[in-house]
């Protein structure tokens, strides 16, 4: 009887273990069994999508940096921080762009004003009206790009910082 009891107990133990394993739902949709290749494929999809998004954002930032670098270079060309020596022949006009600074080093010229005003003589602290003789060695500022400048009656050598046009 002892042997029969041991056999029945072993069968019962195996049945209970099998039922318990089946009840945990291993390998079901809520707890799937997967292969290593499936996991690797899913990781590649997730990391590949993230990398492409980061690469797109990086590319956009590089384009922005390039555009800003070009804009900075063009601003340096237009409005240099140093003075440029310019020769203005007699009878020609040097028109300043907005904020241009001019210093007449030699020669003679007269101010060309606009309806909004003349050219500022910062050295003497006055606004020079149209037709007034432009003083030599004074800092003259063109406040707006509206046709203000200096017409040369004799060839002038002018130091200019900022944009200008000679006609």
Chimera marker file (.cmm) of the C-alpha trace (Angstrom):
<marker_set name="trace">
<marker id="1" x="0.000" y="0.000" z="0.000" r="1" g="1" b="0" radius="0.5"/>
<marker id="2" x="2.843" y="2.267" z="0.708" r="1" g="1" b="0" radius="0.5"/>
<marker id="3" x="3.993" y="1.874" z="-2.862" r="1" g="1" b="0" radius="0.5"/>
<marker id="4" x="0.532" y="2.581" z="-4.235" r="1" g="1" b="0" radius="0.5"/>
<marker id="5" x="0.268" y="5.706" z="-2.092" r="1" g="1" b="0" radius="0.5"/>
<marker id="6" x="3.594" y="7.008" z="-3.351" r="1" g="1" b="0" radius="0.5"/>
<marker id="7" x="2.508" y="6.456" z="-6.955" r="1" g="1" b="0" radius="0.5"/>
<marker id="8" x="-0.837" y="8.248" z="-6.452" r="1" g="1" b="0" radius="0.5"/>
<marker id="9" x="0.929" y="11.121" z="-4.661" r="1" g="1" b="0" radius="0.5"/>
<marker id="10" x="3.447" y="11.487" z="-7.497" r="1" g="1" b="0" radius="0.5"/>
<marker id="11" x="0.683" y="11.519" z="-10.149" r="1" g="1" b="0" radius="0.5"/>
<marker id="12" x="-1.272" y="14.072" z="-8.142" r="1" g="1" b="0" radius="0.5"/>
<marker id="13" x="1.803" y="16.266" z="-7.712" r="1" g="1" b="0" radius="0.5"/>
<marker id="14" x="2.521" y="16.188" z="-11.452" r="1" g="1" b="0" radius="0.5"/>
<marker id="15" x="-1.108" y="17.037" z="-12.243" r="1" g="1" b="0" radius="0.5"/>
<marker id="16" x="-1.138" y="19.997" z="-9.870" r="1" g="1" b="0" radius="0.5"/>
<marker id="17" x="2.170" y="21.306" z="-11.292" r="1" g="1" b="0" radius="0.5"/>
<marker id="18" x="0.895" y="20.974" z="-14.871" r="1" g="1" b="0" radius="0.5"/>
<marker id="19" x="-2.370" y="22.726" z="-14.058" r="1" g="1" b="0" radius="0.5"/>
<marker id="20" x="-0.513" y="25.548" z="-12.299" r="1" g="1" b="0" radius="0.5"/>
<marker id="21" x="1.815" y="26.065" z="-15.279" r="1" g="1" b="0" radius="0.5"/>
<marker id="22" x="-1.116" y="26.139" z="-17.681" r="1" g="1" b="0" radius="0.5"/>
<marker id="23" x="-2.976" y="28.606" z="-15.459" r="1" g="1" b="0" radius="0.5"/>
<marker id="24" x="-0.101" y="31.216" z="-15.576" r="1" g="1" b="0" radius="0.5"/>
<marker id="25" x="-0.832" y="31.712" z="-19.269" r="1" g="1" b="0" radius="0.5"/>
<marker id="26" x="2.790" y="31.533" z="-20.358" r="1" g="1" b="0" radius="0.5"/>
<marker id="27" x="3.080" y="32.125" z="-24.094" r="1" g="1" b="0" radius="0.5"/>
<marker id="28" x="-0.236" y="33.949" z="-24.405" r="1" g="1" b="0" radius="0.5"/>
<marker id="29" x="-0.827" y="37.361" z="-25.902" r="1" g="1" b="0" radius="0.5"/>
<marker id="30" x="-0.397" y="39.035" z="-22.520" r="1" g="1" b="0" radius="0.5"/>
<marker id="31" x="2.912" y="37.169" z="-21.905" r="1" g="1" b="0" radius="0.5"/>
<marker id="32" x="4.253" y="36.142" z="-25.331" r="1" g="1" b="0" radius="0.5"/>
<marker id="33" x="7.212" y="33.929" z="-26.005" r="1" g="1" b="0" radius="0.5"/>
<marker id="34" x="9.450" y="35.697" z="-28.537" r="1" g="1" b="0" radius="0.5"/>
<marker id="35" x="12.644" y="34.907" z="-30.379" r="1" g="1" b="0" radius="0.5"/>
<marker id="36" x="15.870" y="36.878" z="-30.209" r="1" g="1" b="0" radius="0.5"/>
<marker id="37" x="15.523" y="37.861" z="-33.891" r="1" g="1" b="0" radius="0.5"/>
<marker id="38" x="12.087" y="39.385" z="-33.190" r="1" g="1" b="0" radius="0.5"/>
<marker id="39" x="13.477" y="41.438" z="-30.276" r="1" g="1" b="0" radius="0.5"/>
<marker id="40" x="16.466" y="42.605" z="-32.363" r="1" g="1" b="0" radius="0.5"/>
<marker id="41" x="14.121" y="43.656" z="-35.177" r="1" g="1" b="0" radius="0.5"/>
<marker id="42" x="11.934" y="45.678" z="-32.787" r="1" g="1" b="0" radius="0.5"/>
<marker id="43" x="14.964" y="47.420" z="-31.256" r="1" g="1" b="0" radius="0.5"/>
<marker id="44" x="16.278" y="48.291" z="-34.726" r="1" g="1" b="0" radius="0.5"/>
<marker id="45" x="12.913" y="49.799" z="-35.692" r="1" g="1" b="0" radius="0.5"/>
<marker id="46" x="12.729" y="51.931" z="-32.561" r="1" g="1" b="0" radius="0.5"/>
<marker id="47" x="16.331" y="53.136" z="-32.603" r="1" g="1" b="0" radius="0.5"/>
<marker id="48" x="16.284" y="53.668" z="-36.382" r="1" g="1" b="0" radius="0.5"/>
<marker id="49" x="13.247" y="55.941" z="-36.107" r="1" g="1" b="0" radius="0.5"/>
<marker id="50" x="14.838" y="57.932" z="-33.307" r="1" g="1" b="0" radius="0.5"/>
<marker id="51" x="18.099" y="58.273" z="-35.218" r="1" g="1" b="0" radius="0.5"/>
<marker id="52" x="16.406" y="59.479" z="-38.391" r="1" g="1" b="0" radius="0.5"/>
<marker id="53" x="14.496" y="62.096" z="-36.376" r="1" g="1" b="0" radius="0.5"/>
<marker id="54" x="17.701" y="63.264" z="-34.705" r="1" g="1" b="0" radius="0.5"/>
<marker id="55" x="19.516" y="63.324" z="-38.032" r="1" g="1" b="0" radius="0.5"/>
<marker id="56" x="16.750" y="65.440" z="-39.571" r="1" g="1" b="0" radius="0.5"/>
<marker id="57" x="16.873" y="67.892" z="-36.669" r="1" g="1" b="0" radius="0.5"/>
<marker id="58" x="20.678" y="68.031" z="-36.867" r="1" g="1" b="0" radius="0.5"/>
<marker id="59" x="20.515" y="68.701" z="-40.603" r="1" g="1" b="0" radius="0.5"/>
<marker id="60" x="18.024" y="71.541" z="-40.056" r="1" g="1" b="0" radius="0.5"/>
<marker id="61" x="20.280" y="73.083" z="-37.394" r="1" g="1" b="0" radius="0.5"/>
<marker id="62" x="23.316" y="72.843" z="-39.703" r="1" g="1" b="0" radius="0.5"/>
<marker id="63" x="21.372" y="74.629" z="-42.465" r="1" g="1" b="0" radius="0.5"/>
<marker id="64" x="20.387" y="77.372" z="-40.006" r="1" g="1" b="0" radius="0.5"/>
<marker id="65" x="24.013" y="77.799" z="-38.897" r="1" g="1" b="0" radius="0.5"/>
<marker id="66" x="25.130" y="78.038" z="-42.518" r="1" g="1" b="0" radius="0.5"/>
<marker id="67" x="22.478" y="80.663" z="-43.329" r="1" g="1" b="0" radius="0.5"/>
<marker id="68" x="23.374" y="82.726" z="-40.261" r="1" g="1" b="0" radius="0.5"/>
<marker id="69" x="27.092" y="82.521" z="-41.102" r="1" g="1" b="0" radius="0.5"/>
<marker id="70" x="26.380" y="83.855" z="-44.589" r="1" g="1" b="0" radius="0.5"/>
<marker id="71" x="24.257" y="86.664" z="-43.149" r="1" g="1" b="0" radius="0.5"/>
<marker id="72" x="27.020" y="87.623" z="-40.717" r="1" g="1" b="0" radius="0.5"/>
<marker id="73" x="29.568" y="87.651" z="-43.551" r="1" g="1" b="0" radius="0.5"/>
<marker id="74" x="27.347" y="89.922" z="-45.662" r="1" g="1" b="0" radius="0.5"/>
<marker id="75" x="26.816" y="92.272" z="-42.716" r="1" g="1" b="0" radius="0.5"/>
<marker id="76" x="30.576" y="92.487" z="-42.209" r="1" g="1" b="0" radius="0.5"/>
<marker id="77" x="30.981" y="93.450" z="-45.869" r="1" g="1" b="0" radius="0.5"/>
<marker id="78" x="28.241" y="96.104" z="-45.712" r="1" g="1" b="0" radius="0.5"/>
<marker id="79" x="29.071" y="97.723" z="-42.413" r="1" g="1" b="0" radius="0.5"/>
<marker id="80" x="32.692" y="97.198" z="-41.601" r="1" g="1" b="0" radius="0.5"/>
<marker id="81" x="33.932" y="98.348" z="-38.225" r="1" g="1" b="0" radius="0.5"/>
<marker id="82" x="36.910" y="100.100" z="-39.844" r="1" g="1" b="0" radius="0.5"/>
<marker id="83" x="36.975" y="103.124" z="-42.109" r="1" g="1" b="0" radius="0.5"/>
<marker id="84" x="37.525" y="102.753" z="-45.850" r="1" g="1" b="0" radius="0.5"/>
<marker id="85" x="39.441" y="105.420" z="-47.769" r="1" g="1" b="0" radius="0.5"/>
<marker id="86" x="37.427" y="106.560" z="-50.805" r="1" g="1" b="0" radius="0.5"/>
<marker id="87" x="38.295" y="109.052" z="-53.539" r="1" g="1" b="0" radius="0.5"/>
<marker id="88" x="35.321" y="111.058" z="-54.840" r="1" g="1" b="0" radius="0.5"/>
<marker id="89" x="36.016" y="112.888" z="-58.141" r="1" g="1" b="0" radius="0.5"/>
<marker id="90" x="34.900" y="116.503" z="-58.578" r="1" g="1" b="0" radius="0.5"/>
<marker id="91" x="31.227" y="116.684" z="-59.609" r="1" g="1" b="0" radius="0.5"/>
<marker id="92" x="30.425" y="113.219" z="-58.191" r="1" g="1" b="0" radius="0.5"/>
<marker id="93" x="28.162" y="112.558" z="-55.235" r="1" g="1" b="0" radius="0.5"/>
<marker id="94" x="28.769" y="110.142" z="-52.383" r="1" g="1" b="0" radius="0.5"/>
<marker id="95" x="25.462" y="108.946" z="-50.948" r="1" g="1" b="0" radius="0.5"/>
<marker id="96" x="25.537" y="107.342" z="-47.542" r="1" g="1" b="0" radius="0.5"/>
<marker id="97" x="23.440" y="104.401" z="-46.423" r="1" g="1" b="0" radius="0.5"/>
<marker id="98" x="21.590" y="104.539" z="-43.112" r="1" g="1" b="0" radius="0.5"/>
<marker id="99" x="24.070" y="105.056" z="-40.268" r="1" g="1" b="0" radius="0.5"/>
<marker id="100" x="27.076" y="105.663" z="-42.530" r="1" g="1" b="0" radius="0.5"/>
<marker id="101" x="29.896" y="107.728" z="-41.092" r="1" g="1" b="0" radius="0.5"/>
<marker id="102" x="32.075" y="109.995" z="-43.225" r="1" g="1" b="0" radius="0.5"/>
<marker id="103" x="35.126" y="112.139" z="-42.558" r="1" g="1" b="0" radius="0.5"/>
<marker id="104" x="36.384" y="114.408" z="-45.364" r="1" g="1" b="0" radius="0.5"/>
<marker id="105" x="40.187" y="114.312" z="-45.205" r="1" g="1" b="0" radius="0.5"/>
<marker id="106" x="40.938" y="116.541" z="-48.219" r="1" g="1" b="0" radius="0.5"/>
<marker id="107" x="39.092" y="118.373" z="-50.989" r="1" g="1" b="0" radius="0.5"/>
<marker id="108" x="35.836" y="120.286" z="-50.832" r="1" g="1" b="0" radius="0.5"/>
<marker id="109" x="32.184" y="119.370" z="-50.978" r="1" g="1" b="0" radius="0.5"/>
<marker id="110" x="28.669" y="120.496" z="-50.115" r="1" g="1" b="0" radius="0.5"/>
<marker id="111" x="25.963" y="118.679" z="-48.204" r="1" g="1" b="0" radius="0.5"/>
<marker id="112" x="23.019" y="117.137" z="-50.034" r="1" g="1" b="0" radius="0.5"/>
<marker id="113" x="19.999" y="116.975" z="-47.729" r="1" g="1" b="0" radius="0.5"/>
<marker id="114" x="16.569" y="115.393" z="-48.027" r="1" g="1" b="0" radius="0.5"/>
<marker id="115" x="13.147" y="116.708" z="-47.060" r="1" g="1" b="0" radius="0.5"/>
<marker id="116" x="13.587" y="114.977" z="-43.674" r="1" g="1" b="0" radius="0.5"/>
<marker id="117" x="16.783" y="116.865" z="-42.817" r="1" g="1" b="0" radius="0.5"/>
<marker id="118" x="20.479" y="117.078" z="-43.464" r="1" g="1" b="0" radius="0.5"/>
<marker id="119" x="23.641" y="115.295" z="-42.377" r="1" g="1" b="0" radius="0.5"/>
<marker id="120" x="24.674" y="115.328" z="-38.716" r="1" g="1" b="0" radius="0.5"/>
<marker id="121" x="28.048" y="116.843" z="-37.866" r="1" g="1" b="0" radius="0.5"/>
<marker id="122" x="28.813" y="114.978" z="-34.651" r="1" g="1" b="0" radius="0.5"/>
<marker id="123" x="32.066" y="116.847" z="-34.041" r="1" g="1" b="0" radius="0.5"/>
<marker id="124" x="30.369" y="120.272" z="-33.855" r="1" g="1" b="0" radius="0.5"/>
<marker id="125" x="26.982" y="118.947" z="-32.759" r="1" g="1" b="0" radius="0.5"/>
<marker id="126" x="24.941" y="120.471" z="-35.585" r="1" g="1" b="0" radius="0.5"/>
<marker id="127" x="22.667" y="119.354" z="-38.427" r="1" g="1" b="0" radius="0.5"/>
<marker id="128" x="24.166" y="120.447" z="-41.758" r="1" g="1" b="0" radius="0.5"/>
<marker id="129" x="21.467" y="121.576" z="-44.193" r="1" g="1" b="0" radius="0.5"/>
<marker id="130" x="21.588" y="121.128" z="-47.954" r="1" g="1" b="0" radius="0.5"/>
<marker id="131" x="24.078" y="123.369" z="-49.824" r="1" g="1" b="0" radius="0.5"/>
<marker id="132" x="26.258" y="124.004" z="-46.721" r="1" g="1" b="0" radius="0.5"/>
<marker id="133" x="30.005" y="123.432" z="-47.170" r="1" g="1" b="0" radius="0.5"/>
<marker id="134" x="30.953" y="120.107" z="-45.603" r="1" g="1" b="0" radius="0.5"/>
<marker id="135" x="33.671" y="120.615" z="-42.973" r="1" g="1" b="0" radius="0.5"/>
<marker id="136" x="36.920" y="118.676" z="-43.259" r="1" g="1" b="0" radius="0.5"/>
<marker id="137" x="38.060" y="116.388" z="-40.429" r="1" g="1" b="0" radius="0.5"/>
<marker id="138" x="34.620" y="116.302" z="-38.778" r="1" g="1" b="0" radius="0.5"/>
<marker id="139" x="32.611" y="113.119" z="-38.227" r="1" g="1" b="0" radius="0.5"/>
<marker id="140" x="29.479" y="113.297" z="-40.397" r="1" g="1" b="0" radius="0.5"/>
<marker id="141" x="26.655" y="110.770" z="-39.994" r="1" g="1" b="0" radius="0.5"/>
<marker id="142" x="23.924" y="109.994" z="-42.528" r="1" g="1" b="0" radius="0.5"/>
<marker id="143" x="20.862" y="109.128" z="-40.393" r="1" g="1" b="0" radius="0.5"/>
<marker id="144" x="18.665" y="107.637" z="-43.154" r="1" g="1" b="0" radius="0.5"/>
<marker id="145" x="19.126" y="106.198" z="-46.596" r="1" g="1" b="0" radius="0.5"/>
<marker id="146" x="16.999" y="108.813" z="-48.345" r="1" g="1" b="0" radius="0.5"/>
<marker id="147" x="19.384" y="110.584" z="-50.725" r="1" g="1" b="0" radius="0.5"/>
<marker id="148" x="21.605" y="112.377" z="-48.225" r="1" g="1" b="0" radius="0.5"/>
<marker id="149" x="25.281" y="112.733" z="-48.984" r="1" g="1" b="0" radius="0.5"/>
<marker id="150" x="28.050" y="115.050" z="-50.173" r="1" g="1" b="0" radius="0.5"/>
<marker id="151" x="28.695" y="116.453" z="-53.665" r="1" g="1" b="0" radius="0.5"/>
<marker id="152" x="32.377" y="117.055" z="-54.402" r="1" g="1" b="0" radius="0.5"/>
<marker id="153" x="33.284" y="120.500" z="-55.784" r="1" g="1" b="0" radius="0.5"/>
<marker id="154" x="36.963" y="119.454" z="-55.797" r="1" g="1" b="0" radius="0.5"/>
<marker id="155" x="38.222" y="115.882" z="-55.654" r="1" g="1" b="0" radius="0.5"/>
<marker id="156" x="37.688" y="114.619" z="-52.093" r="1" g="1" b="0" radius="0.5"/>
<marker id="157" x="39.345" y="111.898" z="-50.080" r="1" g="1" b="0" radius="0.5"/>
<marker id="158" x="36.744" y="110.604" z="-47.644" r="1" g="1" b="0" radius="0.5"/>
<marker id="159" x="36.997" y="108.056" z="-44.851" r="1" g="1" b="0" radius="0.5"/>
<marker id="160" x="33.752" y="106.051" z="-44.855" r="1" g="1" b="0" radius="0.5"/>
<marker id="161" x="32.435" y="103.479" z="-42.385" r="1" g="1" b="0" radius="0.5"/>
<marker id="162" x="29.246" y="101.795" z="-43.524" r="1" g="1" b="0" radius="0.5"/>
<marker id="163" x="27.515" y="101.554" z="-46.865" r="1" g="1" b="0" radius="0.5"/>
<marker id="164" x="27.803" y="104.167" z="-49.590" r="1" g="1" b="0" radius="0.5"/>
<marker id="165" x="27.273" y="104.763" z="-53.307" r="1" g="1" b="0" radius="0.5"/>
<marker id="166" x="29.221" y="107.099" z="-55.564" r="1" g="1" b="0" radius="0.5"/>
<marker id="167" x="27.446" y="108.517" z="-58.628" r="1" g="1" b="0" radius="0.5"/>
<link id1="1" id2="2" r="1" g="1" b="0" radius="0.2"/>
<link id1="2" id2="3" r="1" g="1" b="0" radius="0.2"/>
<link id1="3" id2="4" r="1" g="1" b="0" radius="0.2"/>
<link id1="4" id2="5" r="1" g="1" b="0" radius="0.2"/>
<link id1="5" id2="6" r="1" g="1" b="0" radius="0.2"/>
<link id1="6" id2="7" r="1" g="1" b="0" radius="0.2"/>
<link id1="7" id2="8" r="1" g="1" b="0" radius="0.2"/>
<link id1="8" id2="9" r="1" g="1" b="0" radius="0.2"/>
<link id1="9" id2="10" r="1" g="1" b="0" radius="0.2"/>
<link id1="10" id2="11" r="1" g="1" b="0" radius="0.2"/>
<link id1="11" id2="12" r="1" g="1" b="0" radius="0.2"/>
<link id1="12" id2="13" r="1" g="1" b="0" radius="0.2"/>
<link id1="13" id2="14" r="1" g="1" b="0" radius="0.2"/>
<link id1="14" id2="15" r="1" g="1" b="0" radius="0.2"/>
<link id1="15" id2="16" r="1" g="1" b="0" radius="0.2"/>
<link id1="16" id2="17" r="1" g="1" b="0" radius="0.2"/>
<link id1="17" id2="18" r="1" g="1" b="0" radius="0.2"/>
<link id1="18" id2="19" r="1" g="1" b="0" radius="0.2"/>
<link id1="19" id2="20" r="1" g="1" b="0" radius="0.2"/>
<link id1="20" id2="21" r="1" g="1" b="0" radius="0.2"/>
<link id1="21" id2="22" r="1" g="1" b="0" radius="0.2"/>
<link id1="22" id2="23" r="1" g="1" b="0" radius="0.2"/>
<link id1="23" id2="24" r="1" g="1" b="0" radius="0.2"/>
<link id1="24" id2="25" r="1" g="1" b="0" radius="0.2"/>
<link id1="25" id2="26" r="1" g="1" b="0" radius="0.2"/>
<link id1="26" id2="27" r="1" g="1" b="0" radius="0.2"/>
<link id1="27" id2="28" r="1" g="1" b="0" radius="0.2"/>
<link id1="28" id2="29" r="1" g="1" b="0" radius="0.2"/>
<link id1="29" id2="30" r="1" g="1" b="0" radius="0.2"/>
<link id1="30" id2="31" r="1" g="1" b="0" radius="0.2"/>
<link id1="31" id2="32" r="1" g="1" b="0" radius="0.2"/>
<link id1="32" id2="33" r="1" g="1" b="0" radius="0.2"/>
<link id1="33" id2="34" r="1" g="1" b="0" radius="0.2"/>
<link id1="34" id2="35" r="1" g="1" b="0" radius="0.2"/>
<link id1="35" id2="36" r="1" g="1" b="0" radius="0.2"/>
<link id1="36" id2="37" r="1" g="1" b="0" radius="0.2"/>
<link id1="37" id2="38" r="1" g="1" b="0" radius="0.2"/>
<link id1="38" id2="39" r="1" g="1" b="0" radius="0.2"/>
<link id1="39" id2="40" r="1" g="1" b="0" radius="0.2"/>
<link id1="40" id2="41" r="1" g="1" b="0" radius="0.2"/>
<link id1="41" id2="42" r="1" g="1" b="0" radius="0.2"/>
<link id1="42" id2="43" r="1" g="1" b="0" radius="0.2"/>
<link id1="43" id2="44" r="1" g="1" b="0" radius="0.2"/>
<link id1="44" id2="45" r="1" g="1" b="0" radius="0.2"/>
<link id1="45" id2="46" r="1" g="1" b="0" radius="0.2"/>
<link id1="46" id2="47" r="1" g="1" b="0" radius="0.2"/>
<link id1="47" id2="48" r="1" g="1" b="0" radius="0.2"/>
<link id1="48" id2="49" r="1" g="1" b="0" radius="0.2"/>
<link id1="49" id2="50" r="1" g="1" b="0" radius="0.2"/>
<link id1="50" id2="51" r="1" g="1" b="0" radius="0.2"/>
<link id1="51" id2="52" r="1" g="1" b="0" radius="0.2"/>
<link id1="52" id2="53" r="1" g="1" b="0" radius="0.2"/>
<link id1="53" id2="54" r="1" g="1" b="0" radius="0.2"/>
<link id1="54" id2="55" r="1" g="1" b="0" radius="0.2"/>
<link id1="55" id2="56" r="1" g="1" b="0" radius="0.2"/>
<link id1="56" id2="57" r="1" g="1" b="0" radius="0.2"/>
<link id1="57" id2="58" r="1" g="1" b="0" radius="0.2"/>
<link id1="58" id2="59" r="1" g="1" b="0" radius="0.2"/>
<link id1="59" id2="60" r="1" g="1" b="0" radius="0.2"/>
<link id1="60" id2="61" r="1" g="1" b="0" radius="0.2"/>
<link id1="61" id2="62" r="1" g="1" b="0" radius="0.2"/>
<link id1="62" id2="63" r="1" g="1" b="0" radius="0.2"/>
<link id1="63" id2="64" r="1" g="1" b="0" radius="0.2"/>
<link id1="64" id2="65" r="1" g="1" b="0" radius="0.2"/>
<link id1="65" id2="66" r="1" g="1" b="0" radius="0.2"/>
<link id1="66" id2="67" r="1" g="1" b="0" radius="0.2"/>
<link id1="67" id2="68" r="1" g="1" b="0" radius="0.2"/>
<link id1="68" id2="69" r="1" g="1" b="0" radius="0.2"/>
<link id1="69" id2="70" r="1" g="1" b="0" radius="0.2"/>
<link id1="70" id2="71" r="1" g="1" b="0" radius="0.2"/>
<link id1="71" id2="72" r="1" g="1" b="0" radius="0.2"/>
<link id1="72" id2="73" r="1" g="1" b="0" radius="0.2"/>
<link id1="73" id2="74" r="1" g="1" b="0" radius="0.2"/>
<link id1="74" id2="75" r="1" g="1" b="0" radius="0.2"/>
<link id1="75" id2="76" r="1" g="1" b="0" radius="0.2"/>
<link id1="76" id2="77" r="1" g="1" b="0" radius="0.2"/>
<link id1="77" id2="78" r="1" g="1" b="0" radius="0.2"/>
<link id1="78" id2="79" r="1" g="1" b="0" radius="0.2"/>
<link id1="79" id2="80" r="1" g="1" b="0" radius="0.2"/>
<link id1="80" id2="81" r="1" g="1" b="0" radius="0.2"/>
<link id1="81" id2="82" r="1" g="1" b="0" radius="0.2"/>
<link id1="82" id2="83" r="1" g="1" b="0" radius="0.2"/>
<link id1="83" id2="84" r="1" g="1" b="0" radius="0.2"/>
<link id1="84" id2="85" r="1" g="1" b="0" radius="0.2"/>
<link id1="85" id2="86" r="1" g="1" b="0" radius="0.2"/>
<link id1="86" id2="87" r="1" g="1" b="0" radius="0.2"/>
<link id1="87" id2="88" r="1" g="1" b="0" radius="0.2"/>
<link id1="88" id2="89" r="1" g="1" b="0" radius="0.2"/>
<link id1="89" id2="90" r="1" g="1" b="0" radius="0.2"/>
<link id1="90" id2="91" r="1" g="1" b="0" radius="0.2"/>
<link id1="91" id2="92" r="1" g="1" b="0" radius="0.2"/>
<link id1="92" id2="93" r="1" g="1" b="0" radius="0.2"/>
<link id1="93" id2="94" r="1" g="1" b="0" radius="0.2"/>
<link id1="94" id2="95" r="1" g="1" b="0" radius="0.2"/>
<link id1="95" id2="96" r="1" g="1" b="0" radius="0.2"/>
<link id1="96" id2="97" r="1" g="1" b="0" radius="0.2"/>
<link id1="97" id2="98" r="1" g="1" b="0" radius="0.2"/>
<link id1="98" id2="99" r="1" g="1" b="0" radius="0.2"/>
<link id1="99" id2="100" r="1" g="1" b="0" radius="0.2"/>
<link id1="100" id2="101" r="1" g="1" b="0" radius="0.2"/>
<link id1="101" id2="102" r="1" g="1" b="0" radius="0.2"/>
<link id1="102" id2="103" r="1" g="1" b="0" radius="0.2"/>
<link id1="103" id2="104" r="1" g="1" b="0" radius="0.2"/>
<link id1="104" id2="105" r="1" g="1" b="0" radius="0.2"/>
<link id1="105" id2="106" r="1" g="1" b="0" radius="0.2"/>
<link id1="106" id2="107" r="1" g="1" b="0" radius="0.2"/>
<link id1="107" id2="108" r="1" g="1" b="0" radius="0.2"/>
<link id1="108" id2="109" r="1" g="1" b="0" radius="0.2"/>
<link id1="109" id2="110" r="1" g="1" b="0" radius="0.2"/>
<link id1="110" id2="111" r="1" g="1" b="0" radius="0.2"/>
<link id1="111" id2="112" r="1" g="1" b="0" radius="0.2"/>
<link id1="112" id2="113" r="1" g="1" b="0" radius="0.2"/>
<link id1="113" id2="114" r="1" g="1" b="0" radius="0.2"/>
<link id1="114" id2="115" r="1" g="1" b="0" radius="0.2"/>
<link id1="115" id2="116" r="1" g="1" b="0" radius="0.2"/>
<link id1="116" id2="117" r="1" g="1" b="0" radius="0.2"/>
<link id1="117" id2="118" r="1" g="1" b="0" radius="0.2"/>
<link id1="118" id2="119" r="1" g="1" b="0" radius="0.2"/>
<link id1="119" id2="120" r="1" g="1" b="0" radius="0.2"/>
<link id1="120" id2="121" r="1" g="1" b="0" radius="0.2"/>
<link id1="121" id2="122" r="1" g="1" b="0" radius="0.2"/>
<link id1="122" id2="123" r="1" g="1" b="0" radius="0.2"/>
<link id1="123" id2="124" r="1" g="1" b="0" radius="0.2"/>
<link id1="124" id2="125" r="1" g="1" b="0" radius="0.2"/>
<link id1="125" id2="126" r="1" g="1" b="0" radius="0.2"/>
<link id1="126" id2="127" r="1" g="1" b="0" radius="0.2"/>
<link id1="127" id2="128" r="1" g="1" b="0" radius="0.2"/>
<link id1="128" id2="129" r="1" g="1" b="0" radius="0.2"/>
<link id1="129" id2="130" r="1" g="1" b="0" radius="0.2"/>
<link id1="130" id2="131" r="1" g="1" b="0" radius="0.2"/>
<link id1="131" id2="132" r="1" g="1" b="0" radius="0.2"/>
<link id1="132" id2="133" r="1" g="1" b="0" radius="0.2"/>
<link id1="133" id2="134" r="1" g="1" b="0" radius="0.2"/>
<link id1="134" id2="135" r="1" g="1" b="0" radius="0.2"/>
<link id1="135" id2="136" r="1" g="1" b="0" radius="0.2"/>
<link id1="136" id2="137" r="1" g="1" b="0" radius="0.2"/>
<link id1="137" id2="138" r="1" g="1" b="0" radius="0.2"/>
<link id1="138" id2="139" r="1" g="1" b="0" radius="0.2"/>
<link id1="139" id2="140" r="1" g="1" b="0" radius="0.2"/>
<link id1="140" id2="141" r="1" g="1" b="0" radius="0.2"/>
<link id1="141" id2="142" r="1" g="1" b="0" radius="0.2"/>
<link id1="142" id2="143" r="1" g="1" b="0" radius="0.2"/>
<link id1="143" id2="144" r="1" g="1" b="0" radius="0.2"/>
<link id1="144" id2="145" r="1" g="1" b="0" radius="0.2"/>
<link id1="145" id2="146" r="1" g="1" b="0" radius="0.2"/>
<link id1="146" id2="147" r="1" g="1" b="0" radius="0.2"/>
<link id1="147" id2="148" r="1" g="1" b="0" radius="0.2"/>
<link id1="148" id2="149" r="1" g="1" b="0" radius="0.2"/>
<link id1="149" id2="150" r="1" g="1" b="0" radius="0.2"/>
<link id1="150" id2="151" r="1" g="1" b="0" radius="0.2"/>
<link id1="151" id2="152" r="1" g="1" b="0" radius="0.2"/>
<link id1="152" id2="153" r="1" g="1" b="0" radius="0.2"/>
<link id1="153" id2="154" r="1" g="1" b="0" radius="0.2"/>
<link id1="154" id2="155" r="1" g="1" b="0" radius="0.2"/>
<link id1="155" id2="156" r="1" g="1" b="0" radius="0.2"/>
<link id1="156" id2="157" r="1" g="1" b="0" radius="0.2"/>
<link id1="157" id2="158" r="1" g="1" b="0" radius="0.2"/>
<link id1="158" id2="159" r="1" g="1" b="0" radius="0.2"/>
<link id1="159" id2="160" r="1" g="1" b="0" radius="0.2"/>
<link id1="160" id2="161" r="1" g="1" b="0" radius="0.2"/>
<link id1="161" id2="162" r="1" g="1" b="0" radius="0.2"/>
<link id1="162" id2="163" r="1" g="1" b="0" radius="0.2"/>
<link id1="163" id2="164" r="1" g="1" b="0" radius="0.2"/>
<link id1="164" id2="165" r="1" g="1" b="0" radius="0.2"/>
<link id1="165" id2="166" r="1" g="1" b="0" radius="0.2"/>
<link id1="166" id2="167" r="1" g="1" b="0" radius="0.2"/>
</marker_set>
